[in-house]
Amino acid sequence: MGERWVVGVAEGGAAELVRLGDDGLPAGDVIREPDLAEAIRKRPTVDRWVWRSTAAVYPHLLAAGLRVPRCYDIEAAELLLLGHEGRLGEPRSAAAALARIRNRPVPPDPPPRAAEPGTQDSLFEPRPGGGTDVSLAELVEVHAEQQRRHDATAHPGRMRLLTASESAGMLVAAEMNAAGLPWRADVHRALLTELLGERYAGRGEPRRLAELADEVSSAFGRRVRPDLAADVVKAFAQAGIRVKSTRRWEIEGIDHPAVKPLIEYKKLYRIWTAHGWSWLQDWVHDGRFRPEYTPGGSVSGRWTTNGGGALQIPKVIRRAVVADPGWRLVVADADQMEPRVLAAISRDRGLMEVAGSEDDLYTRLSDRAFSGDREHAKLALLGAVYGQTSGDGLKNLAALRRRFPLAVAYVDDAARAGEEGRLVRTWLGRTSPPAAGAGEDDEAGIPQEGPQGVPAGGEGGPPSEGEFTPGYASSNARARGRFTRNFVVQGSAADWALLMLAALRRSLAEGGLRAQLVFFQHDEVIVHCPAEEAETVALAVREAGDLAGRIAFGETPVRFPFTTAVVRCYADAK
């Protein structure tokens, strides 16, 4: 084991440090240094830094030109441990952890900070409700207690691996924010003008949206606000057509002249409001888009962002993501990630054999269980993960259960546990919220069924695997069962993705490459690199995926391939 040091930030940016022994206790005297960055720079042999919060400490080090190989994020660990103990939702700050150890009143966590585009918090600015008032000795105490709690879990090795990977994800997120995603503001402006037309004075809707709104109103024979779903539903009702929503998959089959301009309006309206001129002014500076990534921002472990909409960049807007001159974007998508993860965690020999090749998984599945019908094979497997239990989904699931009993039993058991109010865990130990958890959004995090019974992917209809981002589970038993069924697969996939990112980060650094990780969402990663490094980076991505699979799930036949594209423009990757 390499050297581990705990570092605390004192008033004015000074640092207090102490080396830890193999037992996790101080193995030397406390050292005080006037500057945190210099304290880190002077100790290149330290393998892992233990600190309160990566988000609070690491941006300052990056600004000083420093990177660390590994860290242990105390507040990230506290969140994972609280979840494992069935206490998700309790304060997770170092100060709160200390108070629990000492049986004192637990201070609340600071309220979530609203994103301020183009700015970063001052490292030493006190956070409301506590945050920087934990001493070095107290950090050591919290860290030691967290090690005991890791040991008390059902699978301590896996839980430690989860904490290490989550901490690595915090480093990656900070580094990606510092690097920024290359973004051509001039291309973006031209796209907006091409799609939306000219902007009118007074900052109203641009010309094309105004024209489409007039077409919708003309089709209904009265003034209708196409940006207001209730107004559109009412207008359809007055036309003798009953619809529950204005989602595309629900209205696109309706024979009415308002449908075509309405669908076009909604598509362009989302671009205008989510990635229009105001967004461009707020979020893109000096040729870079810097969203604030939040590793583990959803309860499944998937990342979120604090503003900026980085995880929902429309394909047409991706034309503005352009590599620097002489550089390339290596865009890598994990192929059928969640079904492959299900094969690994269920230990179903048949499904592991299907997932043991880099060939298309659904085609291989269809050849074995669905008479070569790839679409039925895909719907069956996604139905098992997402909980489709009616119609064709039930028939497909029965065929899947006969051929791959352990895989289906794995998600069935998770669903049953959720329905009974029990906790479920990912392979590494990330834990679902308690049954009493309240919903984060209107649907309580449970996907709604589209026309084919699989979860609907917003306006576009049923998604491919990997689009569902759950919130807290509903208290409704059936809904919670669907949530926990998906949680064990999607969450384990998120665990794998963290390990993949950590392995890729290390490979790029040890290879002495100039390449930078600049984007990540669920199953996709983008590396910005000099053109001559692109082939090496693409190989590093593939090797990181396989290594992550072995580290997370052990030696199994399952492969985790990527579809990789080397492009100048992000839109050209797909």
Secondary structure, 3 states (H helix, E strand, C coil): CCEEEEEEECHHHCEEEEEECCCCCECCCCEEECCHHHHHHCCCCEEEEEECCHHHHHHHHHHCCCCCCCEEEHHHHHHHHHHHCCCCCCCCCHHHHHHHHCCCCCCCCCCCCCCCCCCCCCCCCCCCCCCCCCCHHHHHHHHHHHHHHHHCCCCHHHHHHHHHHHHHHHHHHHHHHHHCEECCHHHHHHHHHHHHCCCCCCCCCCHHHHHHHHHHHHHHCCCCCCCCHHHHHHHHHHCCCCCCCCCHHHHCCCCCCCHHHHHHHHHHHHHHHHHCHHHHHHHEECCEECCCEECCCCCCCCCEECCCCHHHCCCCHHHHCECCCCEEEEEEEECCHHHHHHHHHHCCHHHHHHCCCCCCHHHHHHHHHCCCCHHHHHHHHHHHHHCCCCCHHHHHHHHHHHHCHHHHHHHHHHHHHHHCCCCCECCCCCECCCCCCCCCCCCCCCCCECCCCCECCHHHCCCCCCCCCCCCCCCCHHHHHHHHHHHHHHHHHHHHHHHHHHHHHHHHHHCCCCCEEEEEECCEEEEEEEHHHHHHHHHHHHHHHHHHHHHHHCCCCCCCCEEEEEECEHHHHC
